[in-house]
Amino acid sequence: MNKAKNYRMFSGYTQRDMADILGVTVNTYRNKETGKTDFSATQINIFFNAVSKKIPGLSIDDIFFNQKVKQK
């Protein structure tokens, strides 16, 4: 999940920092960031709360959801 990686890096967190914040190993976090495993709903909220402190105006959709609604 490149968006998670980009927002994590832009926020100044390392993978170890984010793994600690989420309460998982670095390897487990890396798998989530690369899309091998999914973030749980709880982990999405924790991740968002951590990065949104450093990036005002950010939404969960910006990070985790790629679909855009087409206007007719």
Phi and psi in degrees as GROMACS dihedral restraints (atoms count N, CA, C in turn):
[ dihedral_restraints ]
;  ai    aj    ak    al  type     phi  dphi    fc
    3     4     5     6     1   -64.4    20    10
    4     5     6     7     1   -31.6    20    10
    6     7     8     9     1   -63.9    20    10
    7     8     9    10     1   -42.3    20    10
    9    10    11    12     1   -60.9    20    10
   10    11    12    13     1   -43.7    20    10
   12    13    14    15     1   -61.6    20    10
   13    14    15    16     1   -46.8    20    10
   15    16    17    18     1   -61.7    20    10
   16    17    18    19     1   -45.2    20    10
   18    19    20    21     1   -68.1    20    10
   19    20    21    22     1   -37.6    20    10
   21    22    23    24     1   -61.2    20    10
   22    23    24    25     1   -48.4    20    10
   24    25    26    27     1   -65.6    20    10
   25    26    27    28     1   -43.3    20    10
   27    28    29    30     1   -61.4    20    10
   28    29    30    31     1   -31.5    20    10
   30    31    32    33     1   -79.0    20    10
   31    32    33    34     1   -10.4    20    10
   33    34    35    36     1    90.1    20    10
   34    35    36    37     1    11.9    20    10
   36    37    38    39     1   -92.4    20    10
   37    38    39    40     1   144.1    20    10
   39    40    41    42     1   -89.1    20    10
   40    41    42    43     1   170.3    20    10
   42    43    44    45     1   -62.4    20    10
   43    44    45    46     1   -37.5    20    10
   45    46    47    48     1   -63.3    20    10
   46    47    48    49     1   -42.9    20    10
   48    49    50    51     1   -56.8    20    10
   49    50    51    52     1   -48.8    20    10
   51    52    53    54     1   -69.0    20    10
   52    53    54    55     1   -37.1    20    10
   54    55    56    57     1   -60.0    20    10
   55    56    57    58     1   -43.8    20    10
   57    58    59    60     1   -63.3    20    10
   58    59    60    61     1   -42.2    20    10
   60    61    62    63     1   -61.5    20    10
   61    62    63    64     1   -40.6    20    10
   63    64    65    66     1   -83.1    20    10
   64    65    66    67     1   -13.6    20    10
   66    67    68    69     1    76.1    20    10
   67    68    69    70     1    34.1    20    10
   69    70    71    72     1  -127.6    20    10
   70    71    72    73     1   171.1    20    10
   72    73    74    75     1   -74.6    20    10
   73    74    75    76     1   162.7    20    10
   75    76    77    78     1   -61.7    20    10
   76    77    78    79     1   -40.8    20    10
   78    79    80    81     1   -62.7    20    10
   79    80    81    82     1   -42.5    20    10
   81    82    83    84     1   -62.7    20    10
   82    83    84    85     1   -43.5    20    10
   84    85    86    87     1   -63.1    20    10
   85    86    87    88     1   -44.6    20    10
   87    88    89    90     1   -57.2    20    10
   88    89    90    91     1   -41.4    20    10
   90    91    92    93     1   -63.3    20    10
   91    92    93    94     1   -35.1    20    10
   93    94    95    96     1   -69.6    20    10
   94    95    96    97     1   -44.1    20    10
   96    97    98    99     1   -65.0    20    10
   97    98    99   100     1   -34.0    20    10
   99   100   101   102     1   -88.5    20    10
  100   101   102   103     1    -3.0    20    10
  102   103   104   105     1    87.7    20    10
  103   104   105   106     1     6.8    20    10
  105   106   107   108     1   -70.5    20    10
  106   107   108   109     1   -33.5    20    10
  108   109   110   111     1  -132.3    20    10
  109   110   111   112     1   156.5    20    10
  111   112   113   114     1   -89.5    20    10
  112   113   114   115     1   151.3    20    10
  114   115   116   117     1   -73.1    20    10
  115   116   117   118     1   139.2    20    10
  117   118   119   120     1   -76.0    20    10
  118   119   120   121     1   167.1    20    10
  120   121   122   123     1   -59.1    20    10
  121   122   123   124     1   -40.7    20    10
  123   124   125   126     1   -63.6    20    10
  124   125   126   127     1   -43.9    20    10
  126   127   128   129     1   -65.8    20    10
  127   128   129   130     1   -35.7    20    10
  129   130   131   132     1   -59.9    20    10
  130   131   132   133     1   -45.5    20    10
  132   133   134   135     1   -65.6    20    10
  133   134   135   136     1   -41.9    20    10
  135   136   137   138     1   -64.8    20    10
  136   137   138   139     1   -45.8    20    10
  138   139   140   141     1   -58.4    20    10
  139   140   141   142     1   -49.9    20    10
  141   142   143   144     1   -58.7    20    10
  142   143   144   145     1   -45.8    20    10
  144   145   146   147     1   -61.0    20    10
  145   146   147   148     1   -37.3    20    10
  147   148   149   150     1   -68.3    20    10
  148   149   150   151     1   -49.4    20    10
  150   151   152   153     1   -77.3    20    10
  151   152   153   154     1   -30.2    20    10
  153   154   155   156     1   -70.1    20    10
  154   155   156   157     1   -18.3    20    10
  156   157   158   159     1   -66.3    20    10
  157   158   159   160     1   -28.2    20    10
  159   160   161   162     1  -102.9    20    10
  160   161   162   163     1   -13.7    20    10
  162   163   164   165     1  -128.5    20    10
  163   164   165   166     1    87.8    20    10
  165   166   167   168     1   -60.9    20    10
  166   167   168   169     1   145.3    20    10
  168   169   170   171     1    85.2    20    10
  169   170   171   172     1     0.0    20    10
  171   172   173   174     1   -75.5    20    10
  172   173   174   175     1   145.7    20    10
  174   175   176   177     1  -119.8    20    10
  175   176   177   178     1   159.4    20    10
  177   178   179   180     1   -58.7    20    10
  178   179   180   181     1   -38.5    20    10
  180   181   182   183     1   -58.9    20    10
  181   182   183   184     1   -38.4    20    10
  183   184   185   186     1   -56.6    20    10
  184   185   186   187     1   -36.2    20    10
  186   187   188   189     1   -89.7    20    10
  187   188   189   190     1   -47.9    20    10
  189   190   191   192     1  -108.3    20    10
  190   191   192   193     1   -11.3    20    10
  192   193   194   195     1  -124.2    20    10
  193   194   195   196     1   127.7    20    10
  195   196   197   198     1  -100.4    20    10
  196   197   198   199     1   -19.5    20    10
  198   199   200   201     1   -72.7    20    10
  199   200   201   202     1   138.7    20    10
  201   202   203   204     1  -114.4    20    10
  202   203   204   205     1   144.3    20    10
  204   205   206   207     1   -82.5    20    10
  205   206   207   208     1   129.0    20    10
  207   208   209   210     1   -81.8    20    10
  208   209   210   211     1   135.8    20    10
  210   211   212   213     1   -90.9    20    10
  211   212   213   214     1   137.9    20    10
